[in-house]
Amino acid sequence: MNEIVKTQALKKYYKLGDNTVKALDGVDFTVREGEFVAIVGKSGSGKSTLLHMIGGLDYPTGGKVYVDGKQLYKLNKEQLAVFRRRKVGFVFQSFNLVPDLNVYENVVLPIELDGGHIDRDFVDEILRILKLEEKKEALPGTLSGGQQQRAAIARALANKPAILLADEPTGNLDTGSSHDVMGLLKMAAKRYHQTVVLITHDADIAQLADRIVQIEDGRIVKGSDVYAGE
Ligand SMILES: Nc1ncnc2c1ncn2[C@@H]1O[C@H](COP(=O)(O)OP(=O)(O)OP(=O)(O)O)[C@@H](O)[C@H]1O
């Protein structure tokens, strides 16, 4: 089975005055294509840092990150930015939709900014699967939190990224909307064989993933490799 994400001895240290914070301290982590992985751990354990490293948002202190066969940190800043635009879909707790653009325009915006081809049939299908077809022309401000997050997920899926990374995507939603959003995200991921790595504090949400990876003090303590759950 294809390993789409692989980290080896990944380290990220932050210097704070005389202290060094070891946000990641030797992480070996693999995700295979089409897997839906939840990362859990206490606040400050290193979850967001790991997601940032996989998404090419920052450079590590040591170790390697491979995504879709590319070693990320051999890329310079511009190449890394292109990698992010083309290969990674991001979903955050705060939906980050552009308020003046309607749902459809928000969803296709990253493709337009990258000068890519918009596959309208595919975008329409995603909007249908995420139950947003009636809301294509609505502005984000007129939508519920769950609908806004589904629009953000549609945007992340629209250019068929190699990986979709979600940082607490249900953090701002009530329980009902959280399960709704997770269910639809999972369904879309299955349908497109989309690899998803998701951070959550919520054990119920994590249970919906194919595999749960637990991180403590910058190290993975459970679920690190793809065969752990089998
Ligand atoms: N830019 C930074 N500069 C200094 N320290 C940082 C920076 N980013 C993260 N850290 C530290 O690295 C550690 C890991 O942070 P990280 O955000 O990855 O944790 P987390 O598990 O995602 O936490 P939370 O669940 O609260 O979001 C923490 O001690 C944090 O304070």
The ligand as an SDF file (V2000), in Angstrom:
LIG
                    3D

 31 33  0  0  0  0  0  0  0  0999 V2000
    6.0390   29.3810   17.1330 N   0  0  0  0  0  0  0  0  0  0  0  0
    6.3110   28.8390   18.3300 C   0  0  0  0  0  0  0  0  0  0  0  0
    7.2570   29.3720   19.1160 N   0  0  0  0  0  0  0  0  0  0  0  0
    7.5590   28.8250   20.3280 C   0  0  0  0  0  0  0  0  0  0  0  0
    6.9650   27.7330   20.8380 N   0  0  0  0  0  0  0  0  0  0  0  0
    6.0060   27.1540   20.0860 C   0  0  0  0  0  0  0  0  0  0  0  0
    5.6230   27.6660   18.8000 C   0  0  0  0  0  0  0  0  0  0  0  0
    4.6460   26.8730   18.2850 N   0  0  0  0  0  0  0  0  0  0  0  0
    4.4260   25.9160   19.2180 C   0  0  0  0  0  0  0  0  0  0  0  0
    5.2380   26.0690   20.2900 N   0  0  0  0  0  0  0  0  0  0  0  0
    5.3040   25.1990   21.4730 C   0  0  0  0  0  0  0  0  0  0  0  0
    5.4650   23.8680   21.0300 O   0  0  0  0  0  0  0  0  0  0  0  0
    4.6880   22.9670   21.8320 C   0  0  0  0  0  0  0  0  0  0  0  0
    3.7330   22.2010   20.9270 C   0  0  0  0  0  0  0  0  0  0  0  0
    2.7340   23.1040   20.3900 O   0  0  0  0  0  0  0  0  0  0  0  0
    1.5580   22.6550   19.4400 P   0  0  0  0  0  0  0  0  0  0  0  0
    0.8200   23.8750   19.0470 O   0  0  0  0  0  0  0  0  0  0  0  0
    2.0960   21.7870   18.3770 O   0  0  0  0  0  0  0  0  0  0  0  0
    0.6780   21.7660   20.4290 O   0  0  0  0  0  0  0  0  0  0  0  0
   -0.8060   21.2170   20.2370 P   0  0  0  0  0  0  0  0  0  0  0  0
   -0.7700   19.8050   20.7120 O   0  0  0  0  0  0  0  0  0  0  0  0
   -1.2770   21.4620   18.8690 O   0  0  0  0  0  0  0  0  0  0  0  0
   -1.6080   22.1140   21.2740 O   0  0  0  0  0  0  0  0  0  0  0  0
   -3.1430   22.6390   21.2360 P   0  0  0  0  0  0  0  0  0  0  0  0
   -3.9770   21.4020   21.3740 O   0  0  0  0  0  0  0  0  0  0  0  0
   -3.2180   23.5100   22.4300 O   0  0  0  0  0  0  0  0  0  0  0  0
   -3.3270   23.3490   19.9420 O   0  0  0  0  0  0  0  0  0  0  0  0
    4.0030   23.8310   22.8730 C   0  0  0  0  0  0  0  0  0  0  0  0
    4.7830   23.7990   24.0410 O   0  0  0  0  0  0  0  0  0  0  0  0
    4.0110   25.2090   22.2650 C   0  0  0  0  0  0  0  0  0  0  0  0
    4.0220   26.2000   23.2630 O   0  0  0  0  0  0  0  0  0  0  0  0
  1  2  1  0
  2  3  1  0
  2  7  2  0
  3  4  2  0
  4  5  1  0
  5  6  2  0
  6  7  1  0
  6 10  1  0
  7  8  1  0
  8  9  2  0
  9 10  1  0
 10 11  1  0
 11 12  1  0
 11 30  1  0
 12 13  1  0
 13 14  1  0
 13 28  1  0
 14 15  1  0
 15 16  1  0
 16 17  2  0
 16 18  1  0
 16 19  1  0
 19 20  1  0
 20 21  2  0
 20 22  1  0
 20 23  1  0
 23 24  1  0
 24 25  2  0
 24 26  1  0
 24 27  1  0
 28 29  1  0
 28 30  1  0
 30 31  1  0
M  END
$$$$
